[in-house]
Every structure is written in structure tokens, then in C-alpha cells.
Amino acid sequence: MDVQRADIRKGGHIIPAIIIVPPAPRGAAVISHGYGGCKEEQLGLAFRIAEAGLAACAIDLRGHGQHPLPLDAGVLTDVDAAVAHCRRFGRVVAIGHSLGGRLALISEADFAVGISPPLDPSYCVRTRELLQKLRSYRVRPDDPDTVFDFLRTLPAYREEGSERTMVIYGSRDVPEIVESGDALKALGRNAVRIEGAIHGDTYMLESTFAALDKQLDLWFPRH
């Protein structure tokens, strides 16, 4: 594996990234963290994706980690810039957790996986309070209302079937996420419920890796 740091340039600023490149990659994955996260949190997932044969690019979203810009409604452009950067490896899947999952599902990538994505931006008061207490100190600005404000302005996720998208969520996830995921499953959509998983660990579990491996083999066939 070749591990390299990259500064992806977009509109006069940089998007810090760590890219893990396997021998002869069969495509690429752009991996985005959730609210209050950073690229380093996603390196375990990135390594597993690279083991599956894709170049894995973990990025810092604006307002997080080493990204120089504050969090704002332009955060989707960070994901799309990374997708464009990774097209040198072939087709690209966007994979994200929580906020990153919502962004992945509406990105310009060829395929997308949302892990515990907030499909419904109208979170309950308790969830907002938890974000304020546990995660907002890691974000610039440290105001959780910012994320809810721009979630409402993002394009709606339109489920496109297993041909392009997949949703993974935990049975003990945020209530609104469980409700959205269960609704997709009830409609026979490409949604995988990870039993026992909570919001903060869905991207680290063997059952999640197994579901991803199976889906990636369909989107990026081994020759």
C-alpha cells in the first residue's frame, strides 16, 4: 500500500486528505467523516476499502481537522472536489458517515454509500443537545445549529436503487436515522440495518465492512 498526504485544491483553498493506494486500484473511494470528525477517524475504514482494491481518499470537511475554512453550506463542494481529484483512478464511490454520508449520497460520485446519514434534517431537541455537548467543540464555528441550517438547504436525497446508492445504519442509531433507514428497507431499497450498532460505531464494524465489500464487488467487478 502507498500512503500519501494530499492537498486537494478547490477555489483557492485546500482540502487536506490522506490517500491509501493499493497496487493496481480498480477505482477510488472518497471517504467523509461526520460532524465533529476528521479524516484521521476514518483511516481504519479507508484501509479496509484499500484492501478491497480501491484507492481510498479520506478528507477533512471544512470546519474540521486541518481544513482552513469554517463549516458552511459549501461543504458539499469539498466532497465533489475530492471526487474529481480521484477520477484518475477510474470510477469513484463516495462513502461517508453521518453528515459525510448525507453529502456522499448527493455528491457527483458514480456511486454512493451513506453510513448513518441524516436524511431528515429536522432532528429532535435531544439530538441537538448531544451535538452541542459532545461534538461541537471540534468544529469551527462551534455551533451545532450551523449544520442543521445548511442541511435544510442541501438537495434532497433521491434513492436510486442499488445501481448507484446504498444506506447503512444501526438498529440503535439516532431515532430519526433508524426511522429513515427502516422506511427504505420497507420499500425494498438498498438499505442495510446493522443490529446492535449505535451512531458512533457503524463505520467501524465487521458487519459494515462485509456489506461494503459485497456492494463494492458489484460496482467495481474484479477482473
MARBA-3410 file (N, C-alpha, C, O; in Angstrom, 1 decimal):
223
0.8,-1.2,0.0,0.0,0.0,0.0,0.9,1.3,0.0,1.9,1.3,0.7 ~ 0.5,2.2,-0.8,1.2,3.5,-0.8,0.3,4.5,-0.1,-0.8,4.8,-0.5 ~ 0.8,5.1,1.0,0.0,6.1,1.8,0.6,7.4,1.6,1.8,7.6,1.7 ~ -0.2,8.4,1.2,0.3,9.7,0.9,-0.6,10.8,1.4,-1.9,10.6,1.4 ~ -0.1,11.9,1.8,-0.9,13.1,2.1,-1.1,13.9,0.8,-0.2,13.9,-0.1
-2.3,14.5,0.7,-2.5,15.3,-0.5,-3.3,16.6,-0.1,-4.1,16.6,0.8 ~ -3.0,17.7,-0.7,-3.7,18.9,-0.6,-4.6,19.1,-1.9,-4.0,19.5,-2.9 ~ -5.8,18.8,-1.8,-6.7,18.9,-3.0,-7.1,20.4,-3.1,-7.7,20.9,-2.1 ~ -6.9,21.0,-4.2,-7.1,22.4,-4.4,-8.5,22.7,-5.0,-8.8,22.1,-6.1 ~ -9.2,23.6,-4.4,-10.5,24.0,-5.0,-10.8,25.4,-4.6,-10.9,25.8,-3.4
-11.1,26.3,-5.6,-11.5,27.6,-5.4,-10.5,28.4,-4.5,-11.0,29.3,-3.7 ~ -9.2,28.2,-4.6,-8.3,29.0,-3.8,-8.0,28.5,-2.5,-7.2,29.1,-1.8 ~ -8.6,27.4,-2.0,-8.3,26.8,-0.7,-7.9,25.3,-0.9,-8.1,24.8,-2.0 ~ -7.5,24.7,0.1,-7.1,23.3,0.0,-8.0,22.4,0.9,-8.5,22.9,1.9 ~ -8.2,21.2,0.5,-8.9,20.2,1.2,-7.9,19.1,1.6,-7.4,18.4,0.8
-7.5,19.1,2.9,-6.5,18.1,3.3,-7.0,16.7,3.2,-8.1,16.4,3.5 ~ -6.1,15.8,2.7,-6.6,14.4,2.5,-5.4,13.5,2.8,-4.2,13.8,2.7 ~ -5.8,12.2,3.1,-4.8,11.1,3.2,-5.3,10.1,2.2,-6.5,9.6,2.3 ~ -4.5,9.7,1.3,-4.9,8.7,0.2,-4.1,7.4,0.4,-2.8,7.4,0.5 ~ -4.8,6.3,0.4,-4.1,5.0,0.5,-4.4,4.3,-0.8,-5.5,4.0,-1.2
-3.3,4.0,-1.5,-3.4,3.4,-2.9,-2.9,2.0,-2.9,-1.7,1.8,-2.6 ~ -3.7,1.1,-3.2,-3.3,-0.3,-3.4,-2.6,-0.6,-4.7,-2.8,0.3,-5.6 ~ -1.9,-1.7,-4.9,-1.4,-2.0,-6.3,-2.6,-2.1,-7.2,-3.6,-2.8,-6.9 ~ -2.5,-1.5,-8.4,-3.5,-1.6,-9.5,-4.9,-1.4,-9.0,-5.7,-2.3,-9.1 ~ -5.2,-0.2,-8.5,-6.6,0.1,-8.0,-7.6,-0.1,-9.1,-7.4,0.3,-10.2
-8.8,-0.6,-8.7,-9.9,-0.8,-9.7,-10.9,0.3,-9.6,-12.0,0.2,-10.2 ~ -10.5,1.4,-9.0,-11.4,2.6,-8.8,-11.0,3.3,-7.6,-9.9,3.1,-7.0 ~ -11.8,4.2,-7.1,-11.5,5.0,-5.9,-12.7,5.2,-5.0,-13.8,5.1,-5.5 ~ -12.4,5.6,-3.8,-13.4,5.9,-2.8,-13.0,7.2,-2.1,-11.9,7.3,-1.6 ~ -13.9,8.2,-2.0,-13.8,9.4,-1.2,-14.5,9.2,0.1,-15.7,8.9,0.0
-13.8,9.3,1.2,-14.4,9.0,2.5,-14.5,10.2,3.3,-13.5,10.9,3.6 ~ -15.7,10.5,3.8,-16.0,11.7,4.5,-16.5,11.4,5.9,-17.3,10.5,6.1 ~ -16.0,12.1,6.9,-16.4,12.0,8.3,-17.7,12.7,8.6,-18.3,13.4,7.8 ~ -18.1,12.5,9.9,-19.3,13.2,10.3,-19.1,14.5,11.0,-17.9,14.9,11.1 ~ -20.1,15.1,11.6,-20.0,16.4,12.3,-19.1,16.2,13.5,-19.3,15.3,14.3
-18.1,17.0,13.6,-17.1,16.9,14.7,-16.0,15.9,14.5,-15.2,15.6,15.4 ~ -16.0,15.3,13.3,-15.0,14.3,13.0,-13.8,14.9,12.3,-13.6,16.1,12.2 ~ -13.0,14.0,11.7,-11.8,14.4,10.9,-11.4,13.2,10.1,-11.8,12.0,10.3 ~ -10.5,13.4,9.1,-10.0,12.3,8.2,-9.3,11.2,9.0,-9.5,10.0,8.6 ~ -8.6,11.5,10.1,-7.9,10.5,10.8,-8.9,9.5,11.4,-8.5,8.3,11.5
-10.1,9.9,11.8,-11.1,9.0,12.3,-11.5,7.9,11.3,-11.9,6.8,11.7 ~ -11.3,8.2,10.1,-11.8,7.3,9.0,-10.7,6.5,8.4,-10.9,5.8,7.4 ~ -9.5,6.5,9.0,-8.4,5.8,8.3,-8.6,4.2,8.4,-8.1,3.5,7.5 ~ -9.2,3.8,9.5,-9.5,2.3,9.5,-10.4,1.9,8.4,-10.1,0.9,7.7 ~ -11.5,2.6,8.2,-12.4,2.3,7.1,-11.6,2.5,5.8,-11.8,1.7,4.9
-10.8,3.5,5.6,-10.1,3.8,4.4,-9.1,2.6,4.1,-9.0,2.2,3.0 ~ -8.5,2.1,5.1,-7.6,0.9,4.9,-8.4,-0.3,4.4,-7.9,-1.0,3.5 ~ -9.5,-0.5,5.0,-10.3,-1.7,4.6,-10.8,-1.5,3.2,-10.8,-2.5,2.4 ~ -11.1,-0.3,2.8,-11.5,0.0,1.4,-10.3,-0.3,0.5,-10.5,-0.8,-0.6 ~ -9.2,0.2,0.9,-8.0,0.0,0.0,-7.6,-1.5,-0.1,-7.2,-2.0,-1.2
-7.9,-2.3,1.0,-7.6,-3.7,0.9,-8.6,-4.4,-0.1,-8.3,-5.4,-0.7 ~ -9.8,-3.7,-0.3,-10.7,-4.2,-1.3,-10.4,-3.9,-2.7,-11.1,-4.2,-3.6 ~ -9.3,-3.1,-2.9,-8.8,-2.8,-4.2,-9.1,-1.4,-4.7,-8.8,-1.2,-5.9 ~ -9.6,-0.5,-3.9,-9.9,0.9,-4.3,-8.9,1.8,-3.7,-8.5,1.6,-2.5 ~ -8.5,2.8,-4.4,-7.7,3.9,-3.8,-8.7,4.7,-2.8,-9.7,5.1,-3.3
-8.3,4.8,-1.6,-9.2,5.4,-0.6,-8.7,6.7,-0.1,-7.5,6.9,0.3 ~ -9.5,7.8,-0.3,-9.1,9.1,0.0,-10.0,9.7,1.1,-11.2,10.0,0.9 ~ -9.4,9.8,2.3,-10.1,10.3,3.4,-9.8,11.8,3.5,-8.7,12.3,3.5 ~ -10.9,12.6,3.6,-10.7,14.1,3.6,-11.2,14.8,4.9,-12.0,14.2,5.6 ~ -10.7,16.0,5.1,-11.3,16.8,6.2,-12.3,17.8,5.5,-12.0,18.5,4.6
-13.5,17.7,6.0,-14.5,18.7,5.5,-14.2,20.0,6.1,-13.6,20.1,7.2 ~ -14.7,21.1,5.5,-14.5,22.4,6.0,-15.0,22.6,7.5,-16.1,22.0,7.8 ~ -14.3,23.3,8.3,-14.7,23.4,9.7,-14.1,22.3,10.5,-14.3,22.4,11.8 ~ -13.4,21.4,10.0,-12.9,20.2,10.7,-11.5,20.0,10.4,-10.9,20.3,9.3 ~ -10.8,19.4,11.4,-9.4,18.9,11.2,-8.5,20.1,10.7,-8.5,21.1,11.3
-7.8,19.8,9.6,-6.8,20.8,9.1,-7.4,21.6,8.0,-6.7,22.4,7.4 ~ -8.7,21.5,7.7,-9.3,22.3,6.6,-9.3,23.8,7.1,-9.7,24.1,8.2 ~ -8.9,24.7,6.2,-8.7,26.1,6.7,-10.0,26.9,6.7,-10.1,27.9,7.4 ~ -11.1,26.4,6.1,-12.3,27.2,6.1,-13.3,26.8,7.2,-13.2,25.6,7.7 ~ -14.2,27.7,7.7,-15.2,27.3,8.6,-16.3,26.5,8.0,-16.5,26.6,6.7
-17.0,25.8,8.8,-18.1,25.0,8.3,-19.2,25.9,7.7,-19.7,26.8,8.4 ~ -19.6,25.6,6.5,-20.7,26.4,5.9,-21.4,25.6,4.8,-21.0,24.4,4.6 ~ -22.3,26.2,4.1,-23.1,25.4,3.1,-22.3,25.0,1.9,-22.8,24.2,1.1 ~ -21.1,25.4,1.8,-20.3,25.0,0.6,-19.6,23.7,0.9,-18.7,23.2,0.1 ~ -19.9,23.0,2.0,-19.2,21.7,2.4,-19.3,20.7,1.3,-18.4,19.8,1.1
-20.5,20.6,0.6,-20.6,19.6,-0.5,-19.5,19.8,-1.6,-19.2,18.8,-2.2 ~ -19.1,21.0,-1.8,-18.1,21.2,-2.8,-16.7,20.5,-2.4,-15.9,20.2,-3.3 ~ -16.5,20.3,-1.1,-15.3,19.6,-0.7,-15.3,18.2,-1.2,-14.3,17.6,-1.7 ~ -16.5,17.5,-1.0,-16.6,16.1,-1.4,-16.5,16.0,-2.9,-15.8,15.2,-3.4 ~ -17.1,16.9,-3.6,-17.1,16.8,-5.1,-15.7,17.1,-5.7,-15.3,16.6,-6.7
-15.0,18.0,-5.0,-13.6,18.3,-5.4,-12.7,17.1,-5.2,-11.9,16.8,-6.1 ~ -12.9,16.4,-4.1,-12.2,15.1,-3.9,-12.5,14.0,-4.9,-11.7,13.3,-5.4 ~ -13.8,14.0,-5.3,-14.3,13.0,-6.3,-13.6,13.3,-7.6,-13.0,12.4,-8.2 ~ -13.5,14.6,-8.0,-12.9,14.9,-9.3,-11.4,14.6,-9.2,-10.8,14.1,-10.2 ~ -10.7,14.8,-8.0,-9.3,14.5,-7.9,-9.0,13.0,-8.0,-8.0,12.7,-8.6
-10.0,12.2,-7.6,-9.8,10.8,-7.6,-10.2,10.1,-8.9,-10.0,8.9,-9.0 ~ -10.7,10.8,-9.8,-11.1,10.2,-11.1,-9.9,9.6,-11.9,-10.1,8.9,-12.8 ~ -8.7,10.0,-11.5,-7.5,9.4,-12.2,-7.4,7.9,-11.9,-6.7,7.3,-12.7 ~ -8.1,7.4,-10.9,-8.1,6.0,-10.6,-9.2,5.3,-11.3,-9.3,4.0,-11.2 ~ -10.1,6.0,-11.9,-11.3,5.3,-12.6,-12.6,5.8,-11.9,-12.7,7.0,-11.5
-13.6,5.0,-11.9,-14.9,5.4,-11.3,-14.7,5.6,-9.8,-13.8,5.0,-9.2 ~ -15.6,6.4,-9.2,-15.4,6.8,-7.8,-16.7,6.6,-7.1,-17.8,6.9,-7.5 ~ -16.5,6.0,-5.9,-17.7,5.9,-4.9,-17.4,6.9,-3.8,-16.3,6.9,-3.2 ~ -18.4,7.6,-3.4,-18.3,8.5,-2.2,-18.9,7.7,-1.0,-20.1,7.2,-1.1 ~ -18.2,7.6,0.1,-18.6,6.9,1.3,-18.5,7.9,2.5,-17.4,8.4,2.7
-19.6,8.0,3.2,-19.5,9.0,4.3,-20.3,8.5,5.5,-21.3,7.8,5.4 ~ -19.9,9.0,6.7,-20.6,8.7,7.9,-21.3,9.9,8.4,-20.8,11.0,8.4 ~ -22.6,9.8,8.8,-23.4,10.8,9.4,-23.5,12.0,8.4,-24.0,11.8,7.3 ~ -23.0,13.2,8.8,-23.1,14.3,7.8,-22.4,13.9,6.5,-22.8,14.2,5.4 ~ -21.2,13.3,6.6,-20.5,12.9,5.4,-21.3,11.9,4.6,-21.1,11.9,3.4
-22.1,11.1,5.2,-23.0,10.1,4.5,-24.1,10.9,3.7,-24.3,10.5,2.5 ~ -24.6,11.9,4.3,-25.6,12.7,3.5,-25.0,13.4,2.3,-25.5,13.4,1.2 ~ -23.8,13.9,2.5,-23.1,14.5,1.4,-22.7,13.5,0.4,-22.8,13.8,-0.8 ~ -22.3,12.3,0.8,-21.9,11.3,-0.2,-23.1,11.0,-1.1,-22.9,10.8,-2.3 ~ -24.3,10.9,-0.5,-25.4,10.4,-1.3,-25.9,11.4,-2.3,-26.5,11.1,-3.3
-25.5,12.7,-2.1,-25.9,13.7,-3.1,-24.7,14.3,-3.9,-24.8,15.3,-4.6 ~ -23.6,13.6,-3.8,-22.4,14.1,-4.4,-22.4,13.7,-5.9,-23.4,13.1,-6.4 ~ -21.3,14.1,-6.6,-21.2,13.8,-8.0,-20.5,12.5,-8.3,-20.1,12.3,-9.4 ~ -20.3,11.7,-7.3,-19.6,10.4,-7.5,-20.5,9.5,-8.3,-21.7,9.7,-8.4 ~ -19.8,8.5,-8.9,-20.5,7.5,-9.7,-21.5,6.6,-8.8,-22.6,6.3,-9.2
-21.0,6.3,-7.6,-21.8,5.5,-6.6,-21.6,6.2,-5.3,-20.8,7.1,-5.1 ~ -22.5,5.8,-4.3,-22.5,6.5,-3.0,-23.0,5.5,-2.0,-24.0,4.8,-2.2 ~ -22.4,5.6,-0.8,-22.8,4.9,0.4,-22.9,5.9,1.5,-21.9,6.5,1.9 ~ -24.1,6.0,2.1,-24.3,6.8,3.3,-24.4,5.9,4.5,-25.3,5.0,4.6 ~ -23.4,6.0,5.5,-23.4,5.3,6.7,-24.0,6.2,7.8,-23.5,7.2,8.1
-25.2,5.8,8.3,-25.9,6.6,9.3,-26.1,8.0,8.8,-25.8,8.9,9.6 ~ -26.7,8.2,7.6,-26.8,9.5,7.1,-28.1,10.2,7.6,-29.1,9.5,7.8 ~ -28.0,11.5,7.9,-29.2,12.2,8.3,-30.1,12.6,7.1,-29.9,13.7,6.6 ~ -31.0,11.7,6.7,-31.8,12.0,5.6,-32.9,13.0,5.9,-33.4,13.8,5.0 ~ -33.3,13.1,7.2,-34.3,14.0,7.6,-33.6,15.1,8.5,-33.1,14.7,9.6
-33.4,16.3,8.0,-32.7,17.3,8.7,-33.3,17.9,10.0,-32.7,18.6,10.8 ~ -34.6,17.5,10.2,-35.3,18.1,11.4,-35.1,17.2,12.6,-36.0,16.5,13.1 ~ -33.9,17.3,13.1,-33.5,16.5,14.3,-34.2,17.0,15.5,-34.6,18.1,15.6 ~ -34.5,16.0,16.5,-35.1,16.4,17.7,-34.2,17.2,18.6,-33.0,17.3,18.4 ~ -34.8,17.9,19.6,-34.1,18.7,20.5,-33.0,18.0,21.2,-31.9,18.5,21.4
-33.2,16.7,21.6,-32.3,15.9,22.4,-31.0,15.7,21.5,-29.9,15.8,22.0 ~ -31.2,15.4,20.2,-30.0,15.2,19.4,-29.2,16.4,19.2,-28.0,16.4,19.3 ~ -29.9,17.6,19.1,-29.1,18.8,19.0,-28.3,19.1,20.3,-27.2,19.6,20.2 ~ -28.9,18.8,21.4,-28.2,19.0,22.7,-27.0,18.1,22.8,-26.0,18.5,23.3 ~ -27.1,16.8,22.3,-26.0,15.9,22.3,-24.9,16.4,21.5,-23.7,16.3,21.8
-25.2,17.0,20.3,-24.2,17.5,19.4,-23.5,18.7,20.1,-22.2,18.8,20.0 ~ -24.2,19.5,20.7,-23.6,20.7,21.4,-22.7,20.2,22.5,-21.6,20.7,22.7 ~ -23.1,19.2,23.2,-22.3,18.7,24.4,-21.1,17.9,23.9,-20.0,18.0,24.5 ~ -21.2,17.0,22.9,-20.2,16.0,22.6,-19.3,16.3,21.4,-18.2,15.8,21.3 ~ -19.8,17.1,20.5,-19.1,17.2,19.2,-18.8,18.6,18.7,-17.8,18.8,18.0
-19.5,19.6,19.2,-19.4,21.0,18.5,-18.1,21.6,18.9,-17.6,22.5,18.1 ~ -17.4,21.2,20.0,-16.1,21.8,20.3,-15.0,21.5,19.3,-14.0,22.1,19.2 ~ -15.3,20.5,18.4,-14.3,20.1,17.4,-14.6,20.7,16.1,-13.9,20.4,15.1 ~ -15.5,21.6,16.0,-16.0,22.2,14.7,-15.8,23.7,14.8,-15.9,24.3,15.8 ~ -15.4,24.3,13.7,-15.3,25.8,13.5,-16.4,26.2,12.5,-16.3,25.9,11.4
-17.4,27.0,12.9,-17.6,27.5,14.3,-18.3,26.4,15.2,-18.8,25.4,14.6 ~ -18.2,26.6,16.5,-18.7,25.5,17.4,-20.1,25.7,17.7,-20.5,25.8,18.9 ~ -20.9,25.8,16.7,-22.4,26.0,16.8,-23.1,24.9,16.1,-23.2,24.9,14.8 ~ -23.7,23.9,16.7,-24.4,22.8,16.0,-25.6,23.3,15.2,-26.0,22.5,14.3 ~ -26.1,24.5,15.5,-27.2,24.9,14.6,-26.8,25.2,13.2,-27.6,25.1,12.3
-25.5,25.4,13.0,-25.0,25.7,11.7,-25.2,24.5,10.8,-25.7,24.6,9.6 ~ -25.0,23.3,11.3,-25.1,22.1,10.5,-26.6,21.9,10.1,-26.9,21.4,9.0 ~ -27.5,22.1,11.1,-28.9,22.0,10.8,-29.4,23.0,9.8,-30.3,22.7,9.0 ~ -28.9,24.2,9.9,-29.3,25.3,8.9,-29.0,24.9,7.5,-29.8,25.0,6.6 ~ -27.7,24.4,7.3,-27.4,24.1,5.9,-27.9,22.7,5.4,-28.1,22.5,4.2
-28.2,21.8,6.4,-28.8,20.5,6.0,-30.1,20.8,5.3,-30.5,20.1,4.4 ~ -30.8,21.8,5.8,-32.2,22.1,5.2,-32.0,22.7,3.8,-33.0,22.7,3.0 ~ -30.8,23.2,3.4,-30.7,23.8,2.1,-30.1,22.9,1.1,-30.0,23.2,-0.1 ~ -29.6,21.7,1.6,-29.0,20.7,0.6,-30.0,20.1,-0.2,-31.2,20.0,0.2 ~ -29.7,19.6,-1.4,-30.6,18.9,-2.3,-31.1,17.7,-1.5,-30.4,17.0,-0.8
-32.4,17.3,-1.8,-32.9,16.1,-1.1,-32.3,14.9,-1.7,-31.9,14.8,-2.9 ~ -32.1,13.9,-0.8,-31.6,12.6,-1.3,-32.7,11.8,-2.0,-33.8,11.6,-1.5 ~ -32.4,11.4,-3.3,-33.4,10.7,-4.0,-32.9,9.3,-4.2,-31.9,9.1,-5.0 ~ -33.4,8.3,-3.6,-33.0,6.9,-3.6,-33.0,6.4,-5.0,-34.1,6.5,-5.7 ~ -31.9,5.9,-5.5,-31.8,5.5,-6.9,-31.6,4.0,-7.1,-31.2,3.5,-8.2
-31.8,3.2,-6.0,-31.6,1.8,-6.1,-30.2,1.4,-6.0,-29.3,2.2,-6.0 ~ -30.0,0.0,-6.0,-28.6,-0.5,-5.8,-27.7,-0.2,-7.0,-26.5,-0.4,-6.9 ~ -28.3,0.3,-8.1,-27.4,0.7,-9.2,-26.4,1.8,-8.9,-25.4,1.9,-9.5 ~ -26.8,2.6,-7.9,-25.9,3.7,-7.5,-25.7,4.0,-6.0,-24.6,4.3,-5.6 ~ -26.8,3.7,-5.2,-26.6,4.1,-3.8,-26.9,3.0,-2.9,-27.6,2.0,-3.2
-26.4,3.2,-1.6,-26.6,2.2,-0.5,-26.6,3.0,0.8,-25.9,4.0,0.9 ~ -27.5,2.6,1.7,-27.6,3.2,3.0,-27.3,2.1,4.1,-27.9,1.1,4.0 ~ -26.4,2.4,5.0,-26.1,1.5,6.1,-26.4,2.3,7.4,-26.0,3.4,7.6 ~ -27.1,1.6,8.3,-27.5,2.3,9.6,-27.6,1.3,10.7,-27.7,0.1,10.5 ~ -27.5,1.8,11.9,-27.5,0.9,13.1,-28.9,0.8,13.7,-29.7,1.7,13.6
-29.2,-0.3,14.3,-30.5,-0.5,14.9,-30.7,0.4,16.2,-31.8,0.6,16.6 ~ -29.5,0.8,16.7,-29.6,1.7,17.9,-29.1,3.1,17.5,-28.5,3.8,18.4 ~ -29.2,3.5,16.3,-28.8,4.7,15.8,-29.7,5.9,16.3,-30.6,5.6,17.1 ~ -29.4,7.1,15.9,-30.2,8.2,16.2,-31.6,7.9,15.7,-31.8,7.4,14.6 ~ -32.7,8.2,16.5,-34.0,7.7,16.1,-34.5,8.1,14.7,-35.1,7.4,14.0
-34.2,9.4,14.3,-34.6,9.8,13.0,-33.9,9.0,11.9,-34.5,8.8,10.8 ~ -32.6,8.6,12.1,-31.9,7.8,11.1,-32.5,6.4,11.1,-32.6,5.9,10.0 ~ -32.8,5.8,12.2,-33.4,4.5,12.2,-34.7,4.5,11.5,-35.0,3.6,10.7 ~ -35.5,5.6,11.7,-36.8,5.7,11.1,-36.7,5.8,9.5,-37.4,5.1,8.8 ~ -35.7,6.6,9.1,-35.5,6.8,7.6,-35.0,5.5,7.0,-35.4,5.1,6.0
-34.0,4.8,7.7,-33.5,3.6,7.2,-34.5,2.5,7.1,-34.6,1.7,6.1 ~ -35.3,2.3,8.2,-36.4,1.3,8.2,-37.4,1.6,7.1,-37.9,0.6,6.5 ~ -37.7,2.8,6.8,-38.6,3.2,5.7,-38.1,2.7,4.4,-38.8,2.2,3.6 ~ -36.8,2.9,4.2,-36.2,2.5,2.9,-36.2,1.0,2.8,-36.5,0.4,1.7 ~ -35.9,0.3,3.9,-35.9,-1.2,3.9,-37.3,-1.7,3.6,-37.5,-2.7,2.8
-38.3,-1.1,4.2,-39.7,-1.5,4.0,-40.1,-1.3,2.5,-41.0,-2.1,2.0 ~ -39.5,-0.4,1.8,-39.8,-0.2,0.4,-38.9,-1.1,-0.5,-39.0,-1.0,-1.7 ~ -38.1,-2.0,0.1,-37.3,-2.9,-0.6,-36.0,-2.2,-1.2,-35.5,-2.7,-2.2 ~ -35.6,-1.0,-0.7,-34.5,-0.3,-1.2,-33.2,-0.9,-0.7,-33.2,-1.8,0.2 ~ -32.1,-0.4,-1.2,-30.8,-0.9,-0.8,-30.3,-0.3,0.5,-29.4,0.6,0.6
-30.9,-0.8,1.6,-30.6,-0.3,2.9,-30.2,-1.5,3.8,-30.9,-2.5,3.8 ~ -29.1,-1.4,4.6,-28.7,-2.5,5.4,-28.7,-2.0,6.9,-28.1,-1.0,7.2 ~ -29.4,-2.7,7.7,-29.5,-2.4,9.1,-28.5,-3.3,9.9,-28.6,-4.5,9.8 ~ -27.6,-2.6,10.6,-26.6,-3.3,11.4,-27.2,-3.5,12.8,-27.3,-2.5,13.6 ~ -27.5,-4.7,13.2,-28.1,-4.9,14.5,-27.1,-4.6,15.7,-26.0,-5.0,15.6
-27.6,-3.9,16.6,-26.8,-3.5,17.8,-25.9,-2.3,17.7,-25.4,-1.8,18.6 ~ -25.8,-1.8,16.4,-24.9,-0.7,16.2,-25.5,0.6,16.6,-26.7,0.9,16.5 ~ -24.6,1.5,17.2,-25.1,2.9,17.5,-24.5,3.8,16.5,-23.7,3.4,15.6 ~ -24.9,5.1,16.6,-24.5,6.1,15.6,-23.0,6.2,15.4,-22.4,6.3,14.3 ~ -22.2,6.1,16.6,-20.8,6.4,16.5,-19.9,5.3,16.1,-18.7,5.4,16.0
-20.5,4.1,15.9,-19.6,2.9,15.6,-20.0,2.2,14.3,-19.4,1.2,14.0 ~ -20.9,2.7,13.6,-21.4,2.0,12.4,-20.3,1.9,11.3,-20.3,0.9,10.5 ~ -19.4,2.8,11.3,-18.3,2.8,10.2,-17.1,2.0,10.7,-16.1,1.9,10.0 ~ -17.2,1.3,11.8,-16.0,0.6,12.3,-16.3,-0.9,12.5,-15.4,-1.6,13.1 ~ -17.4,-1.4,12.1,-17.9,-2.8,12.5,-17.6,-3.8,11.3,-17.7,-3.4,10.1
-17.3,-5.0,11.7,-17.1,-6.0,10.7,-18.3,-6.2,9.8,-18.2,-6.5,8.6 ~ -19.5,-6.1,10.4,-20.7,-6.3,9.6,-20.9,-5.2,8.5,-21.4,-5.5,7.4 ~ -20.4,-4.0,8.9,-20.5,-2.9,7.9,-19.4,-3.2,6.8,-19.7,-3.0,5.6 ~ -18.2,-3.6,7.2,-17.2,-3.9,6.2,-17.7,-5.0,5.2,-17.4,-4.9,4.0 ~ -18.4,-6.0,5.8,-18.8,-7.1,4.9,-19.9,-6.6,3.9,-19.8,-7.0,2.8
-20.8,-5.7,4.4,-21.8,-5.2,3.5,-21.2,-4.3,2.4,-21.6,-4.4,1.2 ~ -20.2,-3.5,2.8,-19.5,-2.7,1.8,-18.7,-3.5,0.8,-18.8,-3.3,-0.4 ~ -18.0,-4.6,1.3,-17.3,-5.4,0.3,-18.2,-6.0,-0.7,-17.9,-6.1,-1.9 ~ -19.3,-6.5,-0.3,-20.3,-7.1,-1.2,-20.8,-6.1,-2.2,-20.9,-6.5,-3.4 ~ -21.1,-4.9,-1.8,-21.6,-3.9,-2.7,-20.5,-3.4,-3.6,-20.8,-3.2,-4.8
-19.3,-3.2,-3.1,-18.2,-2.7,-4.0,-17.8,-3.7,-5.1,-17.4,-3.3,-6.1 ~ -18.0,-5.0,-4.8,-17.7,-6.0,-5.8,-18.7,-6.0,-6.9,-18.4,-6.3,-8.1 ~ -19.9,-5.5,-6.6,-20.9,-5.3,-7.7,-20.6,-4.1,-8.5,-20.8,-4.1,-9.7 ~ -20.2,-3.0,-7.9,-20.0,-1.7,-8.6,-18.6,-1.7,-9.3,-18.4,-1.1,-10.3 ~ -17.6,-2.4,-8.7,-16.3,-2.5,-9.2,-15.9,-3.9,-9.4,-15.1,-4.4,-8.6
-16.4,-4.6,-10.4,-16.1,-6.0,-10.6,-14.6,-6.3,-10.7,-13.8,-5.6,-11.2 ~ -14.2,-7.4,-10.0,-12.8,-7.9,-10.1,-12.6,-8.6,-11.4,-13.5,-9.4,-11.8 ~ -11.5,-8.3,-12.1,-11.3,-8.9,-13.4,-10.2,-10.1,-13.2,-9.9,-10.7,-14.2
END
